[in-house]
């Protein structure tokens, strides 16, 4: 195999045909001919010529074996598979598959590119016919259910043989390791909308407060809606009309993202672990910060610090953080945020937007968070993020009609109240809390970040 992978671009892989095994597969035509021999059995029995039955079946078998032996071969075929260098979890990843015929004969049949057993997929099987010196291609999709490394298992061909009595099924060694990351496809769509100024289409509320940064950019004439505090009175006196100072949002600030990988992130919402929902949402925040020219860092912790990426700017930093996220798993351990933030404090002093993703289920957890994270709010703009389970909202909206529904209603009400009290404790400690459902988490994060930037709060 040869390939030209780019870390977050395309992987273009070529495979020379190496047959793992080949088997003969009877076609419907052969079975129909066998069935057609049934009347011959009756005739041979009546006239005492049973040997005709054996001769008929032997003739069919011999013809089938001869056509299999002299039929088309996988020799001279070249396989090409083109896809993203890294795949996106729970997304429809497009794969371009191509067969090139370098032999001297036309080849036709059925091709199937075998996916990992846990992957979903569509249209990874196709009929094909490719003449000498030509190519045949098709496209299919695969949907990885989890992050991590998997392997495409190979390619199967059923090659047509002369007379159509049998097909030659060959398995080609085209296995290929693939890496599954958080949803990069959604990130690319988000980045495109950001470049086009269309973030409102995905629910991001872009602040209307323009020019409230701290870096002076230029002077311009006053227009309706401008803040009078921005009027430059010296320039106004010189020009005889109102002139305001135009500021640009400050760049090169720092955003530090922290993720709790302990037992709080083991819970599932809609069959997806909280940790995976968090990592998908984080990508949008990282992309927004990089696009704004800010430095972005990353810290993952459990019982100890798992990984730390110092804040840096630029698109390359996105790849570094993605690699740090790639192998993260939630573990059934109690996290130690005190140790994690002590570690961070020793390595990162600069005032930052500090975003901590953790669980906030009750008042006891809120006290632990205040103890560990509350001190960070003195020198940083601190934000605590928690994922709310939409099932609670759905349960509380419906009037219970049975004892089981009443029990679920009471449980949801109790847990919701506990979380509300926990959030109140955190707000009393001057900690901002963002409590969003999975479908809203990414846009709420980006909206908060853009608001912080527009107001110059960093």
For each residue, the residues with C-beta under 8 A, 3 or more apart:
1: 13 14 15 16 174 176
2: 13 14
3: 11 12 13 14
4: 10 11 12
5: 9 10 11 12 85
6: 9 10 11 85
7: 85 86 319
8: 84 85 86 184 318 319 322
9: 5 6 84 85
10: 4 5 6 82 83 84 85
11: 3 4 5 6 82 83 84 85
12: 3 4 5 80 82
13: 1 2 3 80 81 82 176
14: 1 2 3 78 79 80
15: 1 18 78 79 80 81 155 172 173 174
16: 1 78
17: 74 75 76 77 78 79 172
18: 15 172 173
19: 22 74 170 171 172 173
20: 154 170 171 172 173
21: 170 171
22: 19 74 168 169 170 171
23: 168 169
24: 64 65 68 166 167 168 169
25: 158 166 167 168 169
26: 30 31 64 165 166
27: 30 31 164 165 166 167
28: 31 32
29: 32 33 163 164 165
30: 26 27 33 34 60 64 165 166
31: 26 27 28 34 35
32: 28 29 35 36
33: 29 30 36 37 60 165
34: 30 31 37 57 60
35: 31 32 38
36: 32 33 39
37: 33 34 40 41 53 56 57 60
38: 35 41 42
39: 36 42 43
40: 37 43 44 52 53 56
41: 37 38 44 45 53
42: 38 39 45 46
43: 39 40 46 47 49 52
44: 40 41 47 48 49 50 51 52 53
45: 41 42 48 50
46: 42 43
47: 43 44
48: 44 45
49: 43 44 52
50: 44 45 53 54
51: 44 54 55
52: 40 43 44 49 55 56
53: 37 40 41 44 50 56 57
54: 50 51 57 58
55: 51 52 58 59
56: 37 40 52 53 59 60
57: 34 37 53 54 60 61
58: 54 55 61 62
59: 55 56 62 63
60: 30 33 34 37 56 57 63 64 165
61: 57 58 64 65
62: 58 59 65 66
63: 59 60 66 67 163 165
64: 24 26 30 60 61 67 68 165 166
65: 24 61 62 68 69
66: 62 63 69 70
67: 63 64 70 71 161 162 163 165 166
68: 24 64 65 71 161 166 168
69: 65 66
70: 66 67 161 162
71: 67 68 159 160 161 162 166 168
72: 105 107 108 109 159 160 161 168
73: 76 103 159 168
74: 17 19 22 77 157 159 170 172
75: 17 103
76: 17 73 101 102 103 104
77: 17 74 99 100 101 102 103 107 157
78: 14 15 16 17 99 100 102
79: 14 15 17 97 98 99 100 155 172 174
80: 12 13 14 15 97 98 99 100
81: 13 15 95 96 97 98 113 152 174 176
82: 10 11 12 13 95 96 97 98
83: 10 11 87 93 94 95 96 178
84: 8 9 10 11 87 88 93 184 185
85: 5 6 7 8 9 10 11 179
86: 7 8 178 179 180 181 184 322
87: 83 84 91 93 142 144 178 179 180 181
88: 84 91 93 144 180 181 182 183 184 185 186
89: 144 145 146 147 180 181 182 183 276 280
90: 143 144 145 183 272 276
91: 87 88 143 144 183 185 186
92: 122 141 142 143 185
93: 83 84 87 88 141 142 143 144 185
94: 83 139 140 141
95: 81 82 83 113 124 139 140 141 142
96: 81 82 83 137 139
97: 79 80 81 82 111 113 124 137 138 139 140
98: 79 80 81 82 135 136 137
99: 77 78 79 80 111 128 130 135 136 137
100: 77 78 79 80 130 134 135
101: 76 77 106 107 130 131 132 133 134 135 136
102: 76 77 78 132 133
103: 73 75 76 77 107 132
104: 76 132
105: 72 132
106: 101 129 130 131 132
107: 72 77 101 103 129 130 159
108: 72 127 128 129 130 159 160
109: 72 127 128 157 158 159 160 167
110: 125 126 127 128 157 158 167
111: 97 99 125 126 127 128 155 156 157 158
112: 124 125 155 156 157
113: 81 95 97 124 125 140 152 155 174
114: 124 152 153 154 155 156
115: 119 121 124 142 152 153
116: 119 144 150 151 152 153
117: 153
118: 144 145 146 150
119: 115 116 142 143 144 145 150
120: 142 143 145
121: 115 124 140 141 142 143
122: 92 140 141 142
123: 126 138 139 140 141
124: 95 97 112 113 114 115 121 140 142
125: 110 111 112 113
126: 110 111 123 138 140
127: 108 109 110 111
128: 99 108 109 110 111 136 138
129: 106 107 108 136
130: 99 100 101 106 107 108 134 135 136
131: 101 106 134
132: 101 102 103 104 105 106
133: 101 102
134: 100 101 130 131
135: 98 99 100 101 130
136: 98 99 101 128 129 130
137: 96 97 98 99
138: 97 123 126 128
139: 94 95 96 97 123
140: 94 95 97 113 121 122 123 124 126
141: 92 93 94 95 121 122 123
142: 87 92 93 95 115 119 120 121 122 124
143: 90 91 92 93 119 120 121
144: 87 88 89 90 91 93 116 118 119 147 150 178 180
145: 89 90 118 119 120
146: 89 118 180 276
147: 89 144 180 181 182 276 279 325 326 327 328
148: 179 180 326 327
149: 177 178 179 180
150: 116 118 119 144 177 178 180
151: 116 175 176 177 178
152: 81 113 114 115 116 174 175 176 178
153: 114 115 116 117 175
154: 20 114 171 172 173 174 175
155: 15 79 111 112 113 114 171 172 174
156: 111 112 114 169 170 171 172
157: 74 77 109 110 111 112 168 169 170 172
158: 25 109 110 111 167 168 169
159: 71 72 73 74 107 108 109 167 168 169 170
160: 71 72 108 109 164 167
161: 67 68 70 71 72 164 165 166 167 168
162: 67 70 71
163: 29 63 67
164: 27 29 160 161
165: 26 27 29 30 33 60 63 64 67 161
166: 24 25 26 27 30 64 67 68 71 161
167: 24 25 27 109 110 158 159 160 161
168: 22 23 24 25 68 71 72 73 157 158 159 161
169: 22 23 24 25 156 157 158 159
170: 19 20 21 22 74 156 157 159
171: 19 20 21 22 154 155 156
172: 15 17 18 19 20 74 79 154 155 156 157
173: 15 18 19 20 154
174: 1 15 79 81 113 152 154 155
175: 151 152 153 154
176: 1 13 81 151 152
177: 149 150 151
178: 83 86 87 144 149 150 151 152
179: 85 86 87 148 149 326
180: 86 87 88 89 144 146 147 148 149 150
181: 86 87 88 89 147 184 322 325 326
182: 88 89 147 187 276 279 280 282 283 322 325
183: 88 89 90 91 186 187 280 283
184: 8 84 86 88 181 187 188 283 322
185: 84 88 91 92 93 188 189
186: 88 91 183 189 190 280 283 284
187: 182 183 184 190 191 283 284 287
188: 184 185 191 192
189: 185 186 192 193
190: 186 187 193 194 199 202 283 284 287 442
191: 187 188 194 195 287 291
192: 188 189 195 196
193: 189 190 196 198 199 201 202
194: 190 191 197 198 199 287 288 291
195: 191 192 291
196: 192 193
197: 194
198: 193 194 201
199: 190 193 194 202 204 206 446
200: 203 204 205 206
201: 193 198
202: 190 193 199 442 443
203: 200 440 443
204: 199 200 443 446 447 450
205: 200 443 447 450 451
206: 199 200 447 450
207: 210 450 451 454 455
208:
209: 212 454 455
210: 207 454
211: 217 230 246 247 248
212: 209 227 247 249 454 455 456
213: 247 248 249 250 453 454 456
214: 247 250 456
215: 247 248 249 250 251
216: 245 246 247
217: 211 246 247 248
218: 245 246
219: 232 235 243 244 245 246
220: 243 244 246
221: 241 242 243 244
222: 226 231 241 242 243 244
223: 226
224:
225:
226: 222 223 230 231 244
227: 212 230 244
228: 231
229:
230: 211 226 227 244 245 246 247
231: 222 226 228 236 242 243 244 245
232: 219 235 236 243 244 245
233: 236 237
234: 237 238
235: 219 232 238 239 243
236: 231 232 233 239 240 241 242 243
237: 233 234 240
238: 234 235
239: 235 236 243
240: 236 237
241: 221 222 236
242: 221 222 231 236
243: 219 220 221 222 231 232 235 236 239
244: 219 220 221 222 226 227 230 231 232
245: 216 218 219 230 231 232
246: 211 216 217 218 219 220 230
247: 211 212 213 214 215 216 217 230
248: 211 213 215 217 251
249: 212 213 215 292 453 454 456
250: 213 214 215 253 453 456 458
251: 215 248 292 293 294
252: 293 294 295 313
253: 250 294 295 352 353 453 458
254: 294 295 296 297 311 348 350 351 352 353 458
255: 285 286 289 294 295 296 297 311 352 353 355 449
256: 296 297 298 299 311 344 348 352 353 354 355 380
257: 282 285 286 296 297 298 299 321 355 357
258: 298 299 300 301 340 341 344 354 355 356 357
259: 265 275 278 279 282 298 299 300 301 328 356 357
260: 264 265 301 302 335 337 356 357 358 359
261: 265 275 300 301 302 306 328 329 330 331 335
262: 265 301 302 303 330 331 333 334 335
263: 266 330 331 332 333 334 335
264: 260 267 274 335 358 359 361 365
265: 259 260 261 262 273 274 275 278 330 357 359
266: 263 273 274 275 330 331 332
267: 264 273 274 359 389
268: 271 272 273 274
269: 272 274 277 387 389 390 391 438
270: 438
271: 268
272: 90 268 269 276 277 438
273: 265 266 267 268 276 277 330
274: 264 265 266 267 268 269 277 278 330 359 387
275: 259 261 265 266 278 279 328 329 330
276: 89 90 146 147 182 272 273 279 280
277: 269 272 273 274 280 281 387 438 441
278: 259 265 274 275 281 282 357 385 387 441
279: 147 182 259 275 276 282 283 325 328
280: 89 182 183 186 276 277 283 442
281: 277 278 284 285 441 442 445
282: 182 257 259 278 279 285 286 325 357 445
283: 182 183 184 186 187 190 279 280 286 287 322 442
284: 186 187 190 281 287 288 442 443 445 446
285: 255 257 281 282 288 289 355 442 445 446 449
286: 255 257 282 283 289 290 296 317 318 321
287: 187 190 191 194 283 284 290 291 318
288: 194 284 285 291 292 446 449 450
289: 255 285 286 292 294 295 296 449
290: 286 287 293 294 296 313 314 315 317 318
291: 191 194 195 287 288
292: 249 251 288 289 453
293: 251 252 290 313
294: 251 252 253 254 255 289 290 313
295: 252 253 254 255 289 311 312 313 317
296: 254 255 256 257 286 289 290 311 312 313 317 318 321
297: 254 255 256 257 308 309 310 311 312 348 352
298: 256 257 258 259 307 308 309 321 324 325
299: 256 257 258 259 305 307 308 309 340 343 344
300: 258 259 261 305 306 307 308 324 325 328
301: 258 259 260 261 262 304 305 306 335 336 337 339 340 343
302: 260 261 262 306 331 333 335 336
303: 262 331 333 334 335 336
304: 301 336 339 340
305: 299 300 301 308 339 340 343
306: 261 300 301 302 328
307: 298 299 300 324 328
308: 297 298 299 300 305 343 344 347
309: 297 298 299 312 317 320 321 324
310: 297 347 348
311: 254 255 256 295 296 297 348 350 352
312: 295 296 297 309 316 317 320
313: 252 290 293 294 295 296 317
314: 290 317
315: 290 318 319
316: 312 319 320
317: 286 290 295 296 309 312 313 314 320 321
318: 8 286 287 290 296 315 321 322
319: 7 8 315 316 322 323
320: 309 312 316 317 323 324
321: 257 286 296 298 309 317 318 324 325
322: 8 86 181 182 184 283 318 319 325 326
323: 319 320 326
324: 298 300 307 309 320 321 328
325: 147 181 182 279 282 298 300 321 322 328
326: 147 148 179 181 322 323
327: 147 148
328: 147 259 261 275 279 300 306 307 324 325
329: 261 275
330: 261 262 263 265 266 273 274 275
331: 261 262 263 266 302 303
332: 263 266
333: 262 263 302 303
334: 262 263 303
335: 260 261 262 263 264 301 302 303 340 358
336: 301 302 303 304 339 340
337: 260 301 340 341 356 358 368 369 372 373
338: 341 342 371 372
339: 301 304 305 336 342 343
340: 258 299 301 304 305 335 336 337 343 344 372
341: 258 337 338 344 345 372 373 375 376
342: 338 339 345 346
343: 299 301 305 308 339 340 346 347
344: 256 258 299 308 340 341 347 348 376
345: 341 342 348 349 376
346: 342 343
347: 308 310 343 344
348: 254 256 297 310 311 344 345 352
349: 345 379
350: 254 311
351: 254 379 380 381 458
352: 253 254 255 256 297 311 348 380 381 458
353: 253 254 255 256 380 381 383 449 452 458
354: 256 258 376 380 381 382 383
355: 255 256 257 258 285 383 385 445
356: 258 259 260 337 373 382 383 384 385
357: 257 258 259 260 265 278 282 385 386
358: 260 264 335 337 369 384 385 386
359: 260 264 265 267 274 365 386
360: 365 366 369 384 386 419 422 423 426 433 435
361: 264 365 415 418 419 422
362: 365 366 418 419 421 422
363: 366 367 418 421 422 425
364: 367 368
365: 264 359 360 361 362 368 369 422
366: 360 362 363 369 370 421 422 423 425 426
367: 363 364 370 371 425
368: 337 364 365 371 372
369: 337 358 360 365 366 372 373 374 384 426 431
370: 366 367 373 374 425 426 429 431
371: 338 367 368 374
372: 337 338 340 341 368 369 375
373: 337 341 356 369 370 376 377 382 384 431
374: 369 370 371 377 429 430 431
375: 341 372 378
376: 341 344 345 354 373 379 380 382
377: 373 374 380 381 382 429 430 431
378: 375
379: 349 351 376
380: 256 351 352 353 354 376 377
381: 351 352 353 354 377 432 452 457 458
382: 354 356 373 376 377 431 432
383: 353 354 355 356 432 433 434 448
384: 356 358 360 369 373 426 431 432 433 434
385: 278 355 356 357 358 433 434 435 436 441 445
386: 357 358 359 360 419 433 434 435 436
387: 269 274 277 278 436 437 438 441
388: 392 393 419 435 436 437
389: 267 269 392 437
390: 269 393 394 437 438 439
391: 269 394 395 412
392: 388 389 395 396 412 415 416
393: 388 390 396 397 437
394: 390 391 397 398
395: 391 392 398 408 409 412
396: 392 393 409 412 413 416
397: 393 394
398: 394 395 405 409
399:
400: 405 406 408 409
401: 405
402: 405 406
403: 406 407
404: 407 408
405: 398 400 401 402 408 409
406: 400 402 403 409 410
407: 403 404 410 411
408: 395 400 404 405 411 412
409: 395 396 398 400 405 406 412 413
410: 406 407 413 414
411: 407 408 414 415
412: 391 392 395 396 408 409 415 416
413: 396 409 410 416 417
414: 410 411 417 418
415: 361 392 411 412 418 419
416: 392 396 412 413 419 420
417: 413 414 420 421
418: 361 362 363 414 415 421 422
419: 360 361 362 386 388 415 416 422 423 435
420: 416 417 423 424
421: 362 363 366 417 418 424 425
422: 360 361 362 363 365 366 418 419 425 426
423: 360 366 419 420 426 427 433 435
424: 420 421 427 428
425: 363 366 367 370 421 422 428 429
426: 360 366 369 370 384 422 423 429 431 433
427: 423 424 430 431 432 433
428: 424 425
429: 370 374 377 425 426
430: 374 377 427
431: 369 370 373 374 377 382 384 426 427
432: 381 382 383 384 427
433: 360 383 384 385 386 423 426 427
434: 383 384 385 386 444 445 448
435: 360 385 386 388 419 423
436: 385 386 387 388 440 441 444 445
437: 387 388 389 390 393 440 441
438: 269 270 272 277 387 390 441
439: 390
440: 203 436 437 443 444
441: 277 278 281 385 387 436 437 438 444 445
442: 190 202 280 281 283 284 285 445 446
443: 202 203 204 205 284 440 446 447
444: 434 436 440 441 447 448
445: 281 282 284 285 355 385 434 436 441 442 448 449
446: 199 204 284 285 288 442 443 449 450
447: 204 205 206 443 444 450 451
448: 383 434 444 445 451 452
449: 255 285 288 289 353 445 446 452 453
450: 204 205 206 207 288 446 447 453 454
451: 205 207 447 448 454 455
452: 353 381 448 449 455 457 458
453: 213 249 250 253 292 449 450 456 458
454: 207 209 210 212 213 249 450 451
455: 207 209 212 451 452
456: 212 213 214 249 250 453
457: 381 452
458: 250 253 254 351 352 353 381 452 453
